[in-house]
Amino acid sequence: MNRPVAPDALVHYVASEKLADLKPPASVLPPWPVALFRTYFGTPATAAITLVCLAILAWTLPPFLSWAFINATWTGTAAQCREAGGACWAFIGEKFWFSVFGLYPYELRWRPATVLVIFAVMVALSTQRLFWRRELVYAWFAVLAVMWGLMGGSVLGIPIPGLEPVATRLWGGWLVTIFLSVFGLAMAYPIGIMLALGRRSKRPIVRALSVTWIEFIRGVPLISLLFIATFIVPLFMPQGVEIDRLIRAQIAFIVFAAAYMAEVFRGGLQAIPKGQFEGADSLGLNYAQTMRFIVLPQALKITIPAQVNTFIGLFKDTTLVLIIGIFDFFTTLRSALGDSNWLGFATEAYLYAAFVYFIACYTMSRYSQRLEKDLSPERVR
Amino acid sequence: MSTIETPPATKTAFWNDPVKRGLALQTVLIVFVLLVVWAAWSNMSANMVARGLIFGWDYLGRPANFAIGEGLIPFAPTDSYGRAVIVGLLNTLRIAVVGIILATLLGVALGVMRLSSNPLLARLVSGYVEVVRNTPLLLQLFLWYAIINTLPGPRQALPLGPGMFLSNRGMKVPWVEWSDVLWPVIWALVAGIIGAFIASRALQRRREATGDAPPTLPIAAALIIGLPFLALAVQGFPATLTVPVLQGFNFTGGIELSPEFVALLLGLVLYTAAFIAEIVRGGIVSVYKGQWEAARALGLPAPRIMRLVILPQALRVIIPPLTSQYLNLTKNSSLAVAIGYPELVHVSNTTMNQTGRAVEVILVFALVYLTISLLTSAFMNWYNGRVAIRER
């Protein structure tokens, strides 16, 4: 306010504390029991819906609760589980560390454990917008290399002194799921940006190649890519050259994720108003500068929620490596079902897996919803 | 007054000439891609020779020597691999069509229920949607398969509805058995659909010209349902409804759906329906409140508001993601390979294990899925062009 104020008119009223809310007119607000009743039993239709819902809950919840909690066995042996008749969470307790580390050599488990801790710290840092700077991206790539080195005992084929090499077929559990999804995203991100730019390029060959990649990958089920990686890619290699099976699956994931990320980025690029390009042109920026300084920062930012959603899909899809026999979390857990001491607890194992995936995906989706609110267009511009 | 001197035309270096630079870049790119393809191809040829494999389609004609549990057309182990692929494809289409219909019905219902003014219902549905959307489909398929396998046998089968029973042998449902008169009925149906199309066009023209015409929907429905019905009536209704009945240790009558089919269908429908529910909810919410109010101000009755004002606008938002969910369901049916329903990928996997023809087999099923996807997206582009808001 730039209104000129007379010096002696500076005496004004400022509320120092919040005034009490006015009550709504009595006729509008019924007492809460009445409001509650109206919400659930106000009309015959609402009442019927409420009753049906309550009936469904009454029919399903008590048996489930008594199975999962009241009759459940939390510690003990398979025999005790069978005697109690309820859920056998003792089985999950027995196999928990196996589901985290898989067949990784027991005495070397400190290495994947360290990897998990580093990963958790990085994730925690990355969720804070305070740390959203270019250095975070470099840090991620460095950390991913360290994680890979710690797990396998070598980086890009160069052994790390003091670390015993561990073959990837011994990797398993949470670690493999994390590697498949996080490496998949990290590598798919730059490739996806290039594909999205290529799809909008003026150059016909660049465009044709990008469109072919994106449409082919999105048109076939992920299983076919995993099959190609498992059965056909070895045929493409010169004789004597062999790529590790896990790395082949990892490449299939990157190729897959890149196509989907590219479509996300394309949506972001399309949302950038033409004036931004024209503004960049009038400043004399060339194509690379326009993209680097003007277009991509905006396009990437507005698609962050969509990126998180794509990542959630990718994370869930890592379970498909079960079909080609790679020991991710779910496959490891399923292999634990074959333990002859603990037969017949498949439902518990599946619920445990579902719980872990749900916590991870639900957290991410809530986070993406919060970001969507924080980064909504009127705030970005 | 000074004159402006134009600088002498300097020769631009070719890397600064956008046209030449583009040409150079694209040449490098295409040469690189061709080199990679050539290297892969020559390596593959060498590797296949080394392993005694030959690329070719001759295997499609050879007897398959494996049995397929279920299918729309009969298949014996002496039939060819080519026929096995077709059986697998038909099984994929069967699960896709049934799955899409059921997932749409359930998804729309859930989407509307999530908007209910009754918080109990809205919360229950949103809980369901969140749990299902945030767990992997493969896990859900295994869970359903495990649950079906722990069900009691046919004698203590769970009754699900009139004439429907679920047991560890799968599901029994009533079925209409036709004697050999299906073709006239199908022709009558085709004629009915064409007739309804022509009639709706004519009525629309008349409505635009005169402002008045009999309503389209009853006439179209009468043609589409009435003509096949007439064809049946002329032949004296040669169909019999068979309902499953427990006799001794098993059911007679009706048709049996295998446990694998039921688990896959259940998993795909419940999973896709959760996604469809979100799409439907988003579509309805996207129509501005003002549209309801304006329609009410015009004096339209509620059903017409829904049909003429809200739905056309909501559908514009709903249809594109809905189609991609249909495609996802079709592609996700390939997860059946893990639980053993003999669809395209499962049959292909068996073929691959028996013949070692990895390249050919994977090429076949990838191309089949690619064709389905491209046809669908072609349809989508056509549809989007039709319903897009025409901006002035």
Interface residues (C-beta under 8 A of the other chain):
Chain A: T39 Y40 T46 I49 T50 C53 L54 I56 L57 K202 R203 P204 I205 V206 L209 E215 F216 R218 G219 V220 P221 L222 I223 S224 F227 I228 F231 I232 P234 L235 F236 M237 P238 Q239 I312 K316 D317 T319 L320 L322 I323 F330 R334 A346 T347 Y350 L351 A353 A354 Y357 F358 C361 Y362 S365
Chain B: G22 L25 Q26 L29 I30 V33 A39 A40 N43 M44 A46 N47 M48 A50 S116 S117 N118 P119 L120 L121 L124 E130 V131 R133 N134 T135 P136 L137 L138 L139 Q140 F142 L143 A146 I147 T150 K331 N332 S334 L335 V337 A338 V345 M352 A358 V359 I362 F365 A366 Y369 L370 S373 L374 S377
